Amino acid sequence: MRSAVWLIERPRWFKRIFLIANDMALLTIALWAAYSLRLSQFYVPESFGMILLMAAAPIIGVITFHMRGLYKLVTRYIGPEGTTRIYVAVIIAVLAWALLVLLSGIKGQWAAALLLKGAPQHKPVSFDERKNVIIYGAGAMGVQLLRALNETNQFNMVAFIDNSPSLAGQVVHGVKVLRPGKIGKVITTENVKEVLLAMPSALRSERRAAIKALEPFPVVVKTLPALEEIASGRVEVSDLRPIEVEDLLGRDPVAPELELLTGHVKDKVVMITGAGGSIGSELTRQLLELGPKSLILFELSEVALYEIEMEIEELKWRRAKEPEVQPLADTKIIPVLGSVQDRKLVARTISDYDVEVIYHAAAYKHVPLVEVNPFTGLQNNTFGTLTLAEVAKEARVERFVLVSSDKAVRPTNVMGASKRLAELILQALAEPHGTTVFTMVRFGNVLDSSGSVVRRFRNQIQAGGPVTVTHPEIIRYFMSIPEAAQLVIQAGAMASGGEVFVLDMGTPVKIDDLARTMVRLSGLEVRDDTNPDGDIAIEYIGLRRGEKLYEELLIGENTTGTSHPRIFKNSEPVLAYAELAAALERLDDAIQRHDEADLQEMLRATVEGYKPGSTGHPASVKDEWQPVSRMLH
């Protein structure tokens, strides 16, 4: 009983013992069948010596197979290397038994042992040792990648690395599987130059853990996209790509609530402002999948509008040609070139196409640029929102969702102040039982958007450095663009009017750490006082005008959860419409006169917590290191 329990608790030993017993039975049956066929009758050993000789055959076979490591092979991934090993083991076992037969003096058909194992189906693959590599992940993707590498004859596979205890110590396609703890030793002893990640993209936490484990080593890390993203469905070496920031910071996805996604989009006329921007274009892609009647792409930039329109039309055409993929709804795409400040154009567009839902993503977002162009920034971000919202209310649009920013919280710059004013406008226009539901969704930086720090770091590394960081302690929230867009759509559907929705951005990231990680994962070393011979230096250039060390997402403490684990609702101070309208009128007057002193005075008087030139809100620094979900408890 204890032995049975011991085996059950150790599945690898149980598997090996089962395989050995299975092989002994098969070897005995095969040898017996060979003699019976030879004699054309059921064979019965004529002597005790012959019984011992036949019993020795499976014992010799099993011992040989064990010594050759056949029981460590993963059956479904044997491959040409494994079949060669089987072939050699069979020959050794046959010769050993033949020698025993010869020494015993008993005549027997030892050649029947050739029937004991199948012959190899492939010739062994020779490896070119120009580049030693490791594959991280010994699953289906890893095996496909190994086959692709073997076909090129340009790589020498040193080992698989895998977290699965059942695979540790096994042999897959002739390559041993090691635990992650042994990766450092293998990289050093085998002079490994590249590590290739072959892990499903859905398991982001495991992927991040693998990347983190590889950071200390001077190797280039590359990864494969998700198998479903590979057009051919078959992994090729050309599918490998450098590690992207999404691989570093992306989170495990949360399944969307389909009712929230489709509830206010399907069969509706939807307008997206800033449709060619980072968030606007992703909103366009995701909204298209939800089956709206029409999508109105409202964009100031001709180039951006052309690109997103062509992308969407091509996507629709391609999906229509793929019978195995569900086709997109017959959504009409309407490109509109213009500014949200153009009241006549906005009114005509909403009226002519009977717009029902608006996602307002048009804004100037770069803090330093808006800081030196405050009048233009406020006209677009604040007064453009005012124009669009007023026209939407007059036209009885059903729903208006503003894409806001964490920089709107206790802003230290004009861009943040302009976004907080835009929020105040929607809060003032919202009525408890009004026709139009006004709401806003606030979140932090999105990964790899236009002008983002990630793109700048990547370009600086490719140019040989230095990588420039504004301050060694600067911290930012990050979220992938697809996740942000999906949460904006769902949050907008939850609104009843006037709410500020806040997205859980996860744990903030220290930008200095991000820069160093990107350098190391490019196969390079950071050059600093501790490593003067490194490849890429990091230089601190100082905070830019209006830039904060720490970003915030909440103004007050009144935050509650929603039905979605990453969407929260915050109750914040509201200005009455009459009071806000008077303040905006004075602000507009300062803009028309290009009086920056008056403009700054009006911002300080109207926007709560506005402190131009401050590096952040000191009291919130500790809280900055906690995701919103943790701050609720």
C-alpha positions in Angstrom: 0.0 0.0 0.0 2.8 2.4 0.9 4.6 1.6 -2.3 1.5 2.4 -4.3 1.1 5.7 -2.6 4.8 6.5 -3.1 4.4 5.9 -6.8 1.2 7.9 -7.2 2.9 10.9 -5.5 5.8 10.7 -7.9 4.3 10.6 -11.4 7.6 10.7 -13.2 8.8 7.5 -11.5 5.4 5.9 -12.0 5.6 6.7 -15.8 9.1 5.2 -16.1 8.3 2.0 -14.2 5.2 1.7 -16.4 7.3 2.1 -19.6 9.9 -0.4 -18.5 7.2 -3.0 -17.6 5.5 -2.3 -20.9 8.7 -2.7 -22.9 9.6 -6.0 -21.2 6.2 -7.4 -22.0 6.4 -6.2 -25.6 10.0 -7.5 -26.0 9.0 -11.0 -24.7 5.9 -11.2 -26.9 7.8 -10.0 -30.0 10.6 -12.6 -29.4 8.1 -15.4 -28.8 6.1 -14.4 -31.9 9.3 -14.4 -34.0 10.2 -18.0 -32.9 6.6 -19.1 -33.5 6.5 -17.6 -37.0 9.9 -19.2 -37.8 8.6 -22.7 -36.8 5.1 -22.1 -38.2 3.6 -23.2 -34.9 3.2 -22.0 -31.3 6.6 -22.2 -29.8 7.3 -23.8 -26.4 10.9 -23.6 -25.1 12.3 -27.1 -25.1 14.7 -26.5 -22.1 15.1 -24.4 -18.9 18.2 -22.9 -20.5 16.2 -21.7 -23.5 13.6 -20.1 -21.1 16.4 -18.2 -19.3 17.9 -17.1 -22.6 14.5 -15.8 -23.8 14.0 -14.0 -20.4 17.4 -12.4 -20.8 16.3 -10.7 -24.1 13.8 -8.2 -22.6 16.1 -7.6 -19.6 19.0 -6.7 -21.8 16.8 -4.5 -24.0 15.4 -2.6 -21.0 18.8 -2.0 -19.5 20.2 -0.9 -22.9 17.3 1.5 -23.5 17.7 3.0 -20.0 21.4 3.5 -20.4 20.8 5.2 -23.8 18.2 7.6 -22.1 15.2 6.4 -24.1 12.9 6.6 -21.1 13.6 10.3 -20.8 12.3 11.0 -24.4 8.9 12.7 -24.6 7.0 10.3 -26.9 5.1 12.9 -28.9 8.3 14.9 -29.5 10.8 12.1 -30.4 12.0 13.6 -33.7 15.0 12.5 -35.8 17.5 12.7 -32.9 15.3 10.5 -30.8 14.8 7.9 -33.6 18.5 7.7 -34.2 19.0 7.0 -30.4 16.4 4.3 -30.6 18.1 2.7 -33.6 21.5 2.6 -31.9 20.0 1.2 -28.7 18.3 -1.6 -30.6 21.5 -2.5 -32.4 23.4 -2.6 -29.0 20.7 -4.7 -27.4 20.7 -7.2 -30.4 24.5 -7.5 -30.4 24.5 -8.0 -26.6 21.9 -10.8 -26.7 23.6 -12.4 -29.8 26.8 -12.5 -27.8 24.9 -14.2 -24.9 23.3 -16.7 -27.3 26.8 -17.5 -28.8 28.3 -18.0 -25.4 25.4 -20.2 -24.2 25.9 -22.6 -27.1 22.1 -22.6 -27.7 21.0 -21.9 -31.2 18.3 -19.2 -31.4 16.8 -16.6 -33.7 18.3 -13.6 -32.0 17.9 -11.6 -35.2 14.2 -11.4 -34.3 15.2 -8.7 -31.8 15.2 -6.3 -34.8 11.4 -6.5 -34.5 11.5 -5.1 -31.0 11.5 -1.4 -31.9 10.4 0.6 -34.9 13.1 1.7 -37.4 13.8 5.4 -37.5 11.8 7.5 -40.0 14.3 10.4 -40.4 17.9 10.9 -40.8 19.7 12.6 -38.0 20.0 16.3 -38.3 23.4 17.9 -38.2 23.8 21.2 -36.3 25.8 24.2 -37.4 27.5 25.5 -34.2 27.7 29.1 -35.3 25.0 30.2 -32.8 24.2 28.4 -29.6 20.6 29.1 -28.5 18.1 28.1 -25.8 14.3 27.8 -26.3 12.3 28.8 -23.2 9.2 26.7 -23.3 9.1 23.0 -24.3 5.4 22.9 -25.3 4.0 22.7 -28.8 5.3 26.1 -29.8 8.8 25.3 -28.6 8.8 22.0 -30.5 7.6 23.8 -33.7 10.3 26.4 -33.3 13.0 23.7 -32.8 12.0 22.1 -36.0 12.1 25.4 -37.8 15.6 26.1 -36.4 16.8 22.6 -37.5 15.7 23.3 -41.0 17.9 26.4 -41.3 21.1 24.6 -40.1 22.2 27.9 -38.5 21.5 27.2 -34.8 22.8 24.7 -32.2 20.0 24.0 -29.7 21.7 23.7 -26.3 18.6 23.1 -24.1 14.9 23.7 -23.5 14.0 25.6 -20.3 10.5 24.9 -18.9 8.7 25.4 -15.6 6.8 22.2 -15.8 8.1 19.7 -13.2 6.9 16.8 -15.4 9.2 17.8 -18.2 12.3 18.6 -16.2 15.1 16.1 -17.1 13.1 14.7 -20.1 14.4 14.8 -23.7 12.4 16.5 -26.4 13.5 15.9 -30.0 16.9 15.0 -28.7 17.2 18.2 -26.6 17.2 18.0 -22.8 14.7 20.0 -20.8 16.1 21.9 -17.8 14.5 23.8 -14.9 14.7 27.7 -15.0 17.2 27.6 -12.1 19.9 26.1 -14.4 19.7 28.6 -17.1 22.6 30.8 -15.8 25.0 27.8 -15.8 24.0 26.7 -19.3 24.3 30.2 -20.7 27.9 30.5 -19.3 29.2 27.0 -20.0 27.7 26.7 -23.5 28.3 30.3 -24.6 24.7 30.9 -25.4 24.0 34.1 -27.5 20.2 34.0 -27.8 17.3 32.8 -25.8 14.1 32.3 -27.7 10.7 32.5 -25.9 8.1 30.1 -27.1 5.3 30.7 -24.6 1.6 31.3 -25.2 0.9 35.1 -25.1 -2.1 34.4 -22.8 0.3 33.5 -20.0 1.7 37.0 -19.6 2.7 36.4 -16.0 4.9 33.4 -16.9 6.4 35.3 -19.9 7.3 38.3 -17.6 8.8 35.9 -15.1 10.9 34.3 -17.8 12.1 37.8 -19.1 13.0 38.8 -15.6 15.0 35.7 -15.0 17.0 36.4 -18.2 17.8 40.1 -17.4 21.1 39.5 -15.7 22.6 37.6 -18.6 24.2 39.1 -21.7 22.0 37.4 -24.2 19.6 38.6 -26.9 16.0 37.6 -26.0 13.5 37.1 -28.8 10.0 35.8 -28.7 7.3 34.3 -30.9 3.8 35.9 -31.3 0.8 33.8 -30.3 0.3 30.8 -32.5 -3.1 32.1 -33.7 -1.4 35.3 -34.8 0.9 33.5 -37.2 -0.7 33.6 -40.6 0.5 30.1 -41.8 -0.3 28.4 -38.4 3.2 27.0 -38.5 6.1 28.5 -36.6 9.0 29.8 -38.8 12.3 31.4 -37.7 11.2 34.6 -39.4 8.3 34.8 -36.9 10.8 35.6 -34.1 10.9 39.2 -33.0 12.7 41.3 -30.3 11.1 41.6 -26.9 8.5 44.4 -27.0 7.4 46.6 -24.0 4.1 44.8 -24.0 6.0 41.6 -23.1 7.6 43.4 -20.2 4.6 45.3 -18.8 1.5 43.7 -20.3 -0.9 42.0 -17.8 -2.8 38.8 -17.9 -6.1 39.6 -19.7 -9.5 39.8 -18.0 -12.3 38.4 -20.1 -14.5 41.2 -21.3 -18.2 41.5 -20.4 -19.8 41.0 -23.8 -23.0 42.8 -22.7 -21.0 45.9 -21.8 -19.1 45.7 -25.1 -22.0 45.4 -27.4 -24.8 47.1 -25.4 -24.4 50.6 -26.8 -22.5 49.8 -30.0 -24.2 47.1 -32.0 -26.4 48.5 -34.8 -25.6 52.0 -33.6 -24.1 55.0 -35.5 -20.8 55.6 -33.6 -18.5 58.5 -34.0 -14.8 58.5 -32.8 -12.9 61.8 -32.6 -9.2 61.5 -33.0 -9.8 58.3 -34.9 -6.3 58.2 -36.3 -4.5 58.5 -32.9 -3.1 55.8 -30.7 -6.3 55.3 -28.6 -8.7 56.5 -31.3 -7.5 54.0 -33.9 -7.6 51.1 -31.5 -11.2 52.1 -30.5 -12.0 52.0 -34.2 -10.7 48.5 -34.6 -12.4 47.1 -31.6 -15.7 48.9 -32.2 -15.8 47.5 -35.8 -15.8 44.0 -34.3 -18.9 44.8 -32.3 -21.1 45.4 -35.3 -22.1 49.1 -35.4 -24.3 50.4 -38.2 -21.8 53.1 -39.1 -18.4 54.3 -37.9 -17.6 57.9 -38.4 -13.9 58.5 -38.2 -13.4 62.2 -37.2 -9.8 63.3 -37.5 -7.8 66.5 -37.9 -4.7 64.9 -39.5 -5.2 63.9 -43.2 -2.4 61.3 -43.0 -3.7 59.7 -39.9 -7.3 59.6 -41.2 -6.2 58.1 -44.5 -4.2 55.4 -42.8 -6.9 54.3 -40.4 -9.5 54.3 -43.2 -7.3 52.2 -45.4 -6.6 49.8 -42.6 -10.2 49.3 -41.7 -11.3 48.8 -45.3 -8.5 46.3 -45.9 -9.5 44.5 -42.8 -13.1 44.2 -43.9 -12.1 43.0 -47.4 -9.7 40.4 -45.9 -12.2 39.1 -43.4 -14.8 38.7 -46.2 -12.3 36.5 -48.1 -11.7 34.1 -45.2 -14.6 31.7 -45.0 -13.3 30.1 -41.7 -13.4 33.4 -39.9 -16.7 35.1 -38.9 -17.1 38.1 -41.3 -17.5 41.6 -40.0 -20.8 43.3 -40.0 -21.6 45.5 -43.0 -20.5 48.6 -41.2 -20.4 51.8 -43.2 -17.1 53.7 -42.7 -17.4 57.5 -43.0 -14.1 59.5 -42.8 -14.5 63.2 -41.8 -11.5 65.5 -41.9 -11.7 68.4 -39.5 -11.4 69.8 -36.0 -13.7 69.4 -33.1 -13.5 73.2 -32.6 -15.4 73.6 -35.9 -19.0 73.8 -34.5 -20.6 73.9 -37.9 -18.8 70.8 -39.2 -19.4 68.9 -35.9 -23.1 69.8 -35.9 -23.5 68.9 -39.6 -21.7 65.5 -39.1 -23.8 64.6 -36.1 -27.1 65.7 -37.7 -26.5 64.2 -41.2 -25.5 60.8 -40.0 -27.8 60.6 -36.9 -24.9 59.9 -34.5 -26.0 58.0 -31.4 -22.7 57.4 -29.5 -19.5 59.5 -29.4 -16.1 58.4 -28.2 -14.1 61.6 -27.8 -10.4 60.8 -28.0 -9.2 63.9 -29.9 -6.6 65.8 -27.8 -3.2 67.2 -27.8 -1.4 65.0 -25.2 2.3 65.8 -25.2 3.0 67.8 -22.0 6.1 69.7 -23.2 4.5 70.8 -26.5 1.3 72.0 -24.8 3.3 73.7 -22.2 4.9 76.0 -24.8 1.7 76.2 -26.8 -0.9 76.7 -24.0 -3.4 78.7 -26.0 -3.7 76.1 -28.8 -3.7 73.2 -26.2 -6.6 74.7 -24.3 -8.6 75.6 -27.4 -8.4 72.0 -28.6 -8.6 70.0 -25.4 -11.0 72.2 -23.4 -13.0 74.3 -25.9 -13.1 71.5 -28.5 -14.7 69.3 -25.9 -17.1 72.0 -25.0 -18.2 72.5 -28.6 -18.6 68.7 -29.2 -20.5 68.1 -25.9 -22.9 71.1 -26.4 -23.7 70.0 -30.0 -24.1 66.4 -28.8 -26.6 67.5 -26.1 -28.5 69.7 -28.6 -28.7 66.7 -31.1 -29.9 64.4 -28.3 -26.9 62.0 -28.8 -27.5 59.0 -26.5 -24.0 58.6 -25.0 -20.8 60.7 -24.9 -17.6 59.1 -23.6 -14.5 61.3 -22.9 -11.1 59.7 -23.0 -9.3 61.5 -20.2 -5.9 61.3 -18.5 -4.2 60.7 -15.1 -2.5 64.1 -15.7 -5.9 65.7 -15.0 -5.5 64.9 -11.3 -3.9 67.8 -9.4 -2.2 68.9 -12.7 1.2 70.6 -12.8 0.9 71.5 -16.5 -1.4 73.0 -19.0 -2.2 69.7 -20.7 -3.4 68.2 -17.5 -5.4 71.3 -16.6 -7.0 71.3 -20.0 -8.1 67.7 -19.6 -9.5 68.4 -16.1 -11.5 71.3 -17.5 -12.9 68.9 -20.2 -14.0 66.6 -17.4 -15.7 69.5 -15.5 -17.5 70.4 -18.7 -19.0 66.9 -19.0 -19.9 66.8 -15.3 -21.6 70.1 -15.5 -23.6 69.1 -18.7 -24.7 65.8 -17.2 -28.2 65.7 -15.9 -29.7 63.0 -13.6 -32.3 62.0 -16.2 -31.0 63.8 -19.3 -31.2 62.6 -22.8 -27.5 62.4 -23.3 -25.3 60.3 -20.9 -22.0 62.1 -20.4 -19.2 60.2 -18.8 -15.4 60.1 -18.8 -12.7 57.4 -18.4 -9.4 58.3 -16.8 -6.2 56.3 -17.2 -2.4 56.7 -17.5 0.1 56.1 -20.2 -0.4 53.5 -22.9 2.4 51.3 -24.1 4.2 52.2 -27.3 1.9 55.1 -28.3 3.1 57.8 -30.7 5.9 59.8 -29.0 6.1 57.4 -26.0 9.1 56.9 -23.9 9.3 53.3 -25.0 9.7 54.2 -28.7 12.4 56.8 -27.8 14.3 54.3 -25.7 14.2 51.7 -28.5 15.5 54.2 -31.1 18.3 55.4 -28.7 19.4 51.8 -28.1 19.5 51.1 -31.8 21.6 54.2 -32.3 24.1 53.1 -29.7 22.9 55.4 -26.9 22.8 57.2 -24.7 19.4 56.4 -23.3 18.0 59.6 -21.8 15.8 59.5 -18.6 14.5 62.7 -17.2 14.9 61.7 -13.5 16.1 58.6 -11.7 13.0 58.4 -9.5 10.3 59.2 -12.1 7.4 56.8 -12.1 4.5 56.2 -14.5 1.5 53.9 -15.0 1.4 51.9 -18.2 -1.3 49.9 -19.9 -1.5 48.3 -23.4 -3.4 50.2 -26.0 -5.8 47.3 -26.7 -6.6 46.8 -23.0 -7.2 50.5 -22.5 -9.5 50.7 -25.5 -11.5 47.7 -24.4 -11.9 49.1 -20.9 -13.0 52.5 -22.2 -15.8 50.8 -24.2 -17.0 48.8 -21.2 -16.7 51.7 -18.8 -18.7 53.9 -21.2 -21.5 51.3 -21.2 -21.7 51.4 -17.4 -22.4 55.1 -17.2 -25.6 56.7 -16.0 -24.3 60.2 -16.2 -21.5 62.4 -14.8 -19.3 59.6 -13.5 -15.5 59.6 -13.6 -14.4 56.1 -14.3 -10.8 55.2 -13.3 -9.0 52.2 -14.8 -6.8 50.0 -12.6 -3.4 50.6 -14.2 -1.6 48.0 -12.1 1.7 48.7 -10.4 3.5 51.9 -11.5 6.8 51.5 -13.3 10.1 53.2 -12.5 11.2 54.6 -15.9 14.9 54.2 -15.0 14.3 50.4 -14.4 12.4 50.2 -17.7 15.3 51.8 -19.6 17.9 49.4 -18.0 15.7 46.4 -18.7 15.3 47.3 -22.4 19.1 47.7 -22.7 19.8 44.3 -21.2 17.1 42.5 -23.2 18.8 43.8 -26.4 21.8 41.7 -25.5 23.7 44.8 -24.3 25.0 46.0 -21.0 24.4 49.3 -19.2 27.5 51.5 -19.0 27.9 53.1 -15.6 30.3 53.6 -12.7 30.0 49.9 -11.8 30.5 48.7 -15.4 32.6 51.3 -17.3 33.0 48.8 -20.2 29.3 48.5 -20.8 27.6 49.3 -24.2 24.8 51.8 -23.5 25.0 54.8 -21.1 22.0 56.2 -19.3 21.9 60.0 -18.9 19.6 61.9 -16.6 18.5 65.2 -18.4 16.1 66.6 -15.8 12.4 66.9 -15.6 10.8 68.8 -18.5 8.6 71.9 -18.0 5.3 70.8 -16.4 6.4 67.2 -15.8 5.6 65.4 -12.6 7.6 62.7 -10.8 4.5 60.8 -9.8 1.2 60.6 -11.6 -2.2 60.1 -9.8 -5.5 58.7 -10.9 -7.8 60.0 -8.1 -8.6 63.4 -6.8 -10.8 62.4 -3.9 -11.2 59.3 -1.7 -14.8 58.3 -2.8 -13.9 55.4 -5.1 -16.1 52.3 -5.5 -15.9 49.2 -7.5 -18.0 48.1 -10.5 -18.9 44.8 -12.0 -15.5 44.8 -13.8 -12.4 44.1 -11.6 -10.3 46.8 -13.5 -12.9 49.5 -13.7 -13.7 51.8 -10.7 -16.0 54.7 -10.3 -14.9 57.9 -8.5 -17.0 60.7 -7.1 -15.2 64.0 -7.6 -15.9 67.8 -7.1 -18.3 69.3 -9.7 -18.7 73.0 -10.7 -22.2 74.2 -11.4 -22.7 74.9 -15.1 -23.2 78.7 -14.7 -20.0 79.0 -12.6 -18.0 76.9 -15.0 -19.4 78.8 -18.0 -18.3 82.2 -16.5 -14.8 80.8 -15.8 -14.5 79.4 -19.4 -15.6 82.8 -20.8 -12.8 84.6 -18.9 -10.4 81.8 -19.9 -11.4 82.2 -23.6 -10.9 85.9 -23.3 -7.3 85.4 -22.1 -6.7 83.0 -25.0 -7.9 85.5 -27.5 -5.7 88.1 -26.1 -2.8 85.7 -25.8 -2.4 86.8 -22.2 -0.5 83.9 -20.5 -0.5 85.5 -17.1 -4.3 85.8 -17.1 -4.6 82.3 -18.5 -2.4 80.8 -15.7 -4.4 82.8 -13.1 -7.7 81.5 -14.4 -6.4 77.9 -14.4 -5.3 78.2 -10.8 -8.7 79.6 -9.8 -10.8 77.0 -11.7 -8.8 73.7 -11.7 -8.5 72.1 -8.3 -4.9 71.4 -7.3 -3.3 73.1 -10.3 0.3 73.9 -9.4 2.3 74.7 -12.5 6.0 73.7 -12.2 5.4 71.3 -9.3 6.9 67.8 -9.5 3.9 66.1 -8.0 1.7 65.8 -5.0 4.0 64.7 -2.1 1.2 63.3 0.0 0.2 60.9 -2.7 3.7 59.4 -3.4 3.2 56.5 -1.1 -0.2 55.7 -2.6 1.3 55.9 -6.1 2.8 52.5 -5.6 -0.6 50.8 -5.0 -3.0 49.8 -7.8 -6.4 51.4 -7.5 -7.9 48.0 -6.5 -5.7 47.9 -3.5 -6.5 51.4 -2.5 -10.1 50.5 -2.0 -9.3 48.1 0.9 
